[in-house]
C-alpha cells in the first residue's frame, strides 16, 4: 500500500500498519510527538490500522487537531484523579474544547482547594505512565459493563446509540472510560496542564435534568506555552465585563430583583444613552422612520406569527389559556407589532421600501445556565428594525442593512473582531420551520450571492436560522472565547402571508412584500459588555460616561475649576470636578484608575492665563493649553467619534 505524507513523499508498505507505527518508521522523534493522525482528512487515533492507499498527516500538539487529542487525554486523566479523590462521583462527559478541556461529574461542588488536590493526583497518574488501550464491546455488553461500574450517565449515552454502533472504550491502568477517541499512547506524554475553574452545568444542557459539577482545564505540549496562556488568562480576568463592569460601577445585579436582570448604574446608563442617540440619529439618515409599540400582546398575535408554536418556551407568558379569557405575553421581538403599523393604511408599490426602526425593550426566558453578566439577560434593549420591501428591492435593501451594520462596527472600532455566518435551516427537522423547502433554498442562495458579491468572508451553519427565514449573523467572541451573535439580518419571504400584508402594484393588483428583520448594532447591553472587554474599560472618548475630570491643585483654585467645568458642560462635554482636599498626585492616580480620558490640572498659572494643564490616557502629560483650544479639539474628537491610539502605558 502507498501512504502519501503531508510533504508529498510516499511510503510503501507490504503489510497493514498503525498510524503510530508509520510515525515511528519516519522518525522516533515524530512518534514521540505524535498525538493523532489525519487519514484522508479524517482525524484518527494513533492505534488506527491503515491497510490501503491513503493520504496521511501525522498530527502533533503543534496542530490544532493534534492539540485537541492531547487535551482529550488530559480530561481522562482528570476523570481518573477525581474518581480516586471522590470514588462516589459519577462520570458524565469530558471533551476537548478550544481553550482546553472540561469534564462533568455528579458530585458536590469543587472548591479551589479541591482543584489543587485533584491536580496533585493528576500528576501522580501521569507519573505512573499508564498506556492507553482501546477496546470495543457490543451495545448490550457495553451497557452491562457501565451498569456494573455504576455509571448511569455513561449507560444513558450508550442507550442512545444505534443497536449496531461500535461502542469503544479506553483503558488507562485501572481507569476505563466510554470514548470514541482519539488519545495519546500514554499518560506520560502529558507535560503541561492546569485546572482553571469549576462551575455548575446541566446534564445535556437541559435545565430540567441533573445539576453536574464541571471542571475546566487546559493543556499544552510545553510548559512555556502553558505559562503564556495562564498569563493571558490573567489579562482576561482584568477585561471580563462581569467583573470590570461592576468595578467601574456601570451595572450591578441584585438577587431580590432576579438573575440576569441587570441594573444599569448612572455611568452605564449614560453609555447606553449615548449609543442609543447615535444609532437613532444614524438610522434616520438611512431613511428609517420610528415606531413605538407595546411591551406585551395577547397570545392571538403570537399565534398568527408562529411564535406561539415555535418560540413559546422562550417567552414570559402572563395568564393561563385554560382559565383566563385573555392570555398575554411579554414581547420577545417587535416584528408582529410593526406589521400592524404597516397594515394601518393601504400601501402602494411607490411607498416601498418602508424602513421601520424602534429602540425595543424585549423579554426572553433564557435558560439560567446560559445567562451571564450583560451578554445573556432576560430583559434587554435592541436597535430593532423591519424593512417592508418589494421583491425586486430585496437584494439592494439587504445590502444596505449590511452596510449600516458594518458602519456601526467601524465606528465602535470592532469591525476586525467579527465573523459572518449564514444561518440556514435544517432540512432534516422541517417541523421547526414555516415555509416551503423551495423558498428556503432560494432565499439562502440569495444571501450567499449577496455576501459573495460584497466580498464578505462567511461560513455556513445549518439549523441556526429563525423559524421563518435564513439570516446573516455577525458573530463575536468574548474574552473567554464564547461566541455570541451581535447583529442579525434576516431574509423573510413568508410572514407577510401570515399577516395578510400586501401592497398595490402598478397594475392595481395585490402583491405580497418581503420583509427584512435586522439590527443595526444589536443589543445595547451585549454591546456594552463587548466594549468593556474590547477596551478593558478605556473606551473611546465619545463613549465615556466621564470624558474630563478637572483637578484643582488646592482649595484656592476651586472657583476657577468650577468655571472650567461650566465651560466644558456648556459645550456638551461629560465632565466632573474633584474638589476634595487631597494631594494632586492622589487625584491623578484615582482618575487613571477610573479610566478618565482627560484630566485638566488647574492652579495659579492656569487661572491667570485661562489655560489648563492637560493629562491624557493617550499621550500622558500634554502640557498647558488654552481652555478654548482644548474644548475645540475634544469636541471634534467626540463629534467624529475618533478612536485615539494610546501612546503611553504609564502616565
N, C-alpha and C positions, 0 to 999 in steps of 0.2 A: 504494500500500500504506500501511497505517496502523501506525505504531510507537508503542505505549503506553509511556511512560517511567515511571520509578520514582515520580515525584511525581504521576502520574495524567494528566499532559498528553500530548497526542497529536501526533506529527509525521506529515505525509503526504508521500509521495514518489511520483513517477510511475515512476522507474526504480530498479532494484536498487542498493543501496549497501553498502559495507563498514561494519562497526561503527565503524572509525576515522573514516570519512567522516561518519557520523552524529554522532559526538562532536565533530568539527571544526565541523559545522554548528551545533551547540548553542553551543559557545564554543571559542576557541583554547586557553584555559586548561585546559578539560576534556580536550581532545585531548592536550595535553602531559602531563597527569597520568594519562591512561588507561593501564591495563595489560592489560585484557581486557574482555570483555562477557559478560553473563548473558542468554541468549536463552531465554525460556520456562522459566527455572530451570536451564538447562544452560550451563556456563561454556564460552565460545568464544574463539578467537583474534581479535584486533582486525582481522585480514585477512579474517575470515569475511564472505561476501556474504549480505546479507539481501534476499530477493525476495518476501516475503509478510508478511501481518499478523502481528505478534508483540508480546510484552512484552519490553522491553529495559532492562537496568540496566547503565550504564557503570561498570565497576569501576576503582578506583584502589588505590594501596598502603594506603589507609586501610581498605579492606575486606580481610577475611581471605583471600578467594579471589583478590583482586587482588594482594595482597602475595605470594601463592604464585607468581603469574606472574612478578613481579619477581625472586623468588629463583630460580625455574627458569631464567630467562635468565642470572642470575649464575652458575649452575652450568655453563652452556655457556661463559661467559667463562673460568671456572676450567679447563675442559677444554682450551680453546684455549691458555691460558697454559701448562698442563702439557705439551702437545704441542710448544710452542715450546722449553720448557726441557729436556724429555726426549722427543725425537722418537720414541724406541723404545717409549714407553709405549703400552699398548693400552687403549682405552676400553671401559668396561663400562656402568654406568648412573649417572644423576645427577639424581635427583628433588628437588623441594622437600619439606621436612618442616615440622613445627610450629614448630621453632626456627630454621629457615633452609633449608639445603640440604646435600647431600653429593654426591660423585662418586667412583666406584670405578675404580681403574686397576690394570692388571697391570704392575707395575714394582717397583723397590726401595723399601724403606720411606722415608718422608719424615721429616726432622728439622724442628725449629722453624726452623732457618736456611733449610731448603728452602722451607718455607711462606712465609717472609718474601720470599724471592726470587720465588716464584710470585705473591705479592701485587703486587710491583712490576710484573711482566709483565702482570698483570690490569689494572692502572691504565693501562698502555700500550694494551692492547686497547680499553679503554673510551674513552680519549682519541681513538683513531682513529675512533670513532663509526660503525662499520660498521652498515648497515641489515640487519636480519634478513629474509630472504626464504624463503618456504615453497614446496616443490615436492614432487611425488609421482612414484613410479615403480611399474611393475608388479612383482610379487613377485620374479620371476626376475631382472629387471634390477636390482632393489634388492640382491639377494644378490650379483650380479656386481660391483655398484658398491662394496660394502663389502669384498668379497674383494680387489678391486684396491687398496683402501686398507689392506689387511692388518689388518682389524679383526675378528678371529674371534668376539668376544663379540657384536658387532652382527649378524654373519652368523647366529649361533645364534638370536638374538632374532627375526630376520626369518623364519627357517625354521620357527619355532614358530607363526607367524601363519597364518591360513587362506589358501588359494590366491587367494581373491578379495578379500583385505584391501587397503585403501588404505594403501600404505607411504609415510609422509610424512617429509620431511627439512627441516631448517632450515640455511640458509647464512648465515654472517656473515664477510664478507671471504673469506679462503681456507679457513676452517674450515667443515666440514659435519658435522652430527650427525643420526643417526636419532632422530626425536622426534615425538610427537603434538601438542606444544604445550600451552597457549598461551604466546606470548612477546611481549616488548616489541617496538616497531617498530625500535628502535635500541639499541646498547650504550651510547650516550652518556646514556641515561636512568637509568643506574645511578649513584646518588650516594653511597651509603654502604654499605660491606661490610667484612667481616673474616673471615679464615680462623682458625678456632678451634683445631682439633686434627686429628690423624690417628691412624688405628688400622688393624688388620688386619680384613678381612671376607672371608667365603667367597662365592664366586660362587653366586648364587641361594640363599644361606643354607645351602648344603649342605657339611658338613664334609668330604665326600669329593671336593669339587671344588676348583678353584684357589683359592689364597690371594691376595686382592687387597689393595690399599692404599687405604683410604678417607680422603678429606679432608672434614672438616666445616667449614662456614662459615655465615655469616648475612648478611642484607642488609636494609636499611630504606630508606624514602623520604628520610629526613632524618638528618643526622649526629648531631643531638641524640638521636634515638631509638636510634641505634646506641650512642652513649655510655652511655645509660641501661641498655641491655641488657648492655653489657660490664661495667658496674658490678654489675649483677645476677649476672653470671657469677662475679665475684669473691666475692660473698656465697655463691653455690652452692659454690664450691671450699671455703669455710670450713665448709660444712654437709655436704659429701659424706661419707657414713658410712664409705666405704672409706678415706678419709684421716683424718677426725676420730676414728673408732673406734680406729684404730691409735695415734694420738697420745695418746688418753685411756687406752690400754692396756686396751681392752675385748676386743679379739681380735687375732689375728695369723694368718698363713699361712706355711707352710714348704714349699719345693719338694720336699724328700725325702718329705714326707707326701703331697702331692698337691694339684693345683689344685682350689680351691673345697672344701677340707676344712678349714674354719677351726678354730683352737684358741681357745676361749673362755678368756681370762685371768681371774684372780680377780674383778676388778670386773665384767666382762661376765657371768661365770658367776653372780655374786650377783644381777644384774638378771634373768637368766633364771629363777633360782630364785624370786625374789620374784614374778614374773609367774606362774610355774607354780603356786605355792602358792595364789595368789589365784584363778586360774582353776579349780583343782581344788576349792577350797572353794566357789566360786560355783556351779559345776556341781552340787555336792551339794545346794545349796539349791534348785536347779531340778529335783531328782528324778533325777539321774544316779547310776548305780552303776558302779564302776570295774572294769576288767579289766586284765590284764597278759598279753600274748601274745608268742609268739616273734618274733625278728627275721628269721627265714627260714622257708621251707617248701619242700616238694617241688613240682616242676613240676605234679604232678597237681592241686594246689589251684588254681593259676592257670589250668589248662585248664578246670576247672569254671566258674570265674568269668568266663572270657573274656579275662582279661588276657594270657594266653599268645599268643592270636591277635591281640589288638588293641593290646597295650602292651609286647610282649616287648623291642622295641628300646630301651625306656626303663628296662629292668631290668638289674640286675647278676646274671648267671646263673653259677652255680657248677657246673661239670661239662659234659659233652658227651653229648647224648642218644644218639649213635651208639656211644659207647664205655662209658659208665657205666650201671650198673643204676639208680641214682637220681640225678636232677639236681635241684639246689636253686637257689633264687633269693632274694636279699635282698628283703624286702618293700617294695613301693612304696606300699602303703596297708594299712590294718588291717581293712578290711571283711570279707574272707573268714574271717579268724580269729574275729571276733566273731560271725559267723553260727553257727560251731560251738559257741560258748558258749551261744547261744540254743538250738541243737539238742540240747544235752546232756540236756535234760529236756523232757517234753511240756508245752506251754503251752495254757492256756485263754484264751478271749476276755477273761476277767476279769483276766488277768495283763498285758494290754496297756493302754497303751503301755509298752514296756520301753526305757529310755534308757541305753545303754552309753557310757561315756566312757573314754578312755585317753590318757595322755601318751605319744605314739607316736614312736619314732625310726624314720624312713623313709629309703629309699635310692632315688635316681633317677639314671639315667645321663644327666645333662644334657649337651647339646652344649657343647663347650668354648667355642665362640663366644658362647654365651648366658650363661655364668657370670660373676658379678660380686659381689665382696665377700660380704655375708651375704644378698643377695637371691636369688641363684641358686646353690645349693650342692648337692653330691651326697649329703650326709647332713644331715638336719635333724630337728627335733623339732616336733611339731604337737599342738594340742589337739583331737584327733580324737574323733568320736563317731558312733554309729549308733543310730537310733531304729527299733524294730520296732513297727509300729502296725497297727491295723485300718484298712481303707479309710475308714470313717466318721470316724476320728480324724485323718486325714492333714492336712486343712486347718488345724485348730487347732494341731496339733503343729508344722507348718511355720511358722505364725505365731509360735509360741513360740521356735523356733530363730532367727527373725529378731529377735525381741525381745531374746533373750540376746546375740546378736551386737551389736545396737545399744547395749545397756547397756555392753558391753565397750568399744566405740568411745568412748562418752561418758566412761567412767572414764579412758581413756587421753588424752582431750582431742583426739581426731582425727575425731569424728563429722562435722564440717563439711568434711573433706578427702576424702570418698569419693564415689563414684558407684556406682549399682546397675545391673547388667547381667543381663538374661535371656538366658542362653546356650542356644541352640537347636541342634537337629540340622541337618544339611544334607541335604535330601531328594534332592539330586542325587548324593549319594555314600552311598547306603544301606548299602553293604557295610562301612562304617566302624562301623556300629551294630548292636545287637541289639534285638529287639522289633518289633512291628508298627507300621506307619505310624499307624494309628488311635490306638494307645496314646501315641505321641509327640505327636500333635496334641492329644489330650485332656489330657495332663499339662502341656504347655506352656501351654495355655489356663488350666488350674487355677492355675499360678504367676502368670500375667498377672492373673487376677482377685484373687489374694491381694495382690499389690503395689498394684493399683489401689485395693482396699478400704482398705489401710493408708495410702494417700496417699503412697507412696514413689515419687518420680520415678525412672524407669528407662529404659534403652534396650535394644534387642534386637540380638543378634549371632548370625548364622547360622553353624553349623559349630563353635561353641565349647562345645557340650555334651560331657559324658562319653559314652563309647560305650554306656552303659546308661541314660542319662536326662538330661533338661534340668536346669538349675540356676540359682540366683541367685549371681552372682559379685560380691563387694563389692570395688571397684577403687580403687586409689590411685596417684598418680604420685610418682616420686622427684624429687629436685631437678633432674634433667636432663630431666624431662618424660616419662620412660618409665613406662608403666602396668604395674602388677603386680596380681595377684589376692591380696588379703589374707585374705578369708574366703569360704568356699564353702558353699552349702546346696543339696543335690541331691535331686531327687524321683525315686525309683526304684520302678517298678512291675513290673520284670521279673526281677531277680536272685533273688528269693525262689523262683521256679520253678526256676532253675538249680541251687539248692542244696536243693531239696525242703524248703523251710521252710513250716511250717503252724502253725495254732492250731486248737483245737476250739471251734466256735461254740456258741451256746445250744441248738442243735438236735442237738448231738453230731456235727456234720459237720466234715470238714477244710476249712479255708479258707486261702488264701494271704495273708500280711500284705503291707503296703507297707513300704518302708524309706526313711528319710531319712539321707543321708550329710551330715555337717556339721562345721564347726569353729566354736568359739565365739570364738576370737581368731585362729586360723590358725597359721602357722609362727612359732615363737618367734624364730628367727634373723632372719627377714624383718621381723618386728615390731620387733625391736631396731634394725635398720637404719633403719626408718621413723621411730622415735622419735629416734634420733640426729640425723637430718636435720630433723625437725619442730622439735625444741627446741634445735638447734645444740649438743647436749651438756648443756644446762642443764635436766635432767629435773625433773619434779615430785619433791618431796622424798621421797615414799613409794617411788619407783623408784630413787632414787640409791644407788649402792653405798657411798658415803660421805656421810652426811647431816650430820654435825657434825665439825668439827675444833677441838680445844682448843689454844689458843696461849698458853703462859706467856710473860710479857714478859721473864723472865730465868730462869736456872737455879734461883734461890732459891725459885721458885714451882712447881717441877716436881712436888713432892709433892702440892700442892693440885690441880694439873692432873690428876694421876693419880686423885685422889679424885673429881673431876668426871667424868672418863672412866668410872670404875667405876659411878657412879650412872646415867650415860647408858646404859651397856650393860645394867645391871640392868633398865632399862625397855625393852629391845629396840631401842634406837636404834643405828644403824650409825655408830659414832664412832671417831675416832683422836685421837692427841695428837702434837704436833710438839715434841719435846724438844731439838731442835738448838740449838746456841749461836749463833743468828742473830738479827739485829735484828727486832723485831716487825713493822716495815713490810715487810720482805722476806717474812716468813711469811704476812702478809696477802695480799700480791701473788701469792704462789705458790698460796695457797688459792683465789684468784679464778681463776687460770689453770686450776687443777684442777677448777673449776666446783663447788666445795663449797657447798651452800645456806647453811649457817650456820657462822660462826666464833665461838668463845667465847674472848675475851681475858681472861686472869686475871693479877692481880698482888696487891700488898699489900692494897689496899682490898677487892678481891673476896674474898680469903681471909678477911679479918676479918669481912666481912658475909655470908659464904657466898652470894655473888652471882656473876654472870658478866656481862661486857660483851659484848653481842650485836651482831655484824655479820652482815647477811644480804644475799643477792643481790637480795632483794625491796625492802627499804627502806633499805639502807645501814647506817649507824650507828644502831642502835636503843637504845643506852644500856644502863645497868646494870639487871639484873633478878635477882630471886631465882631460884636454880637450880631450885627446885621448880616455880615458875610457868612457867619456860621449858620444863621437861620436860613439864608438863601440856599446854601449847599445842602443842608439836611432836608429841607422841603423838596428840593429837586430829587434827592435820593429816595424820599418817601413816595413822591409822585410817580417816578419812573419805576418804582419797586426794584431798585438796583440791589443786587446781591454782592456785597463787597467782600473781597478776599481778606482773611485775617492774616496779617503780615508778621505779627509778633505772638509768641507763645506766652510769655510772661510780661506783664507791664509794671 
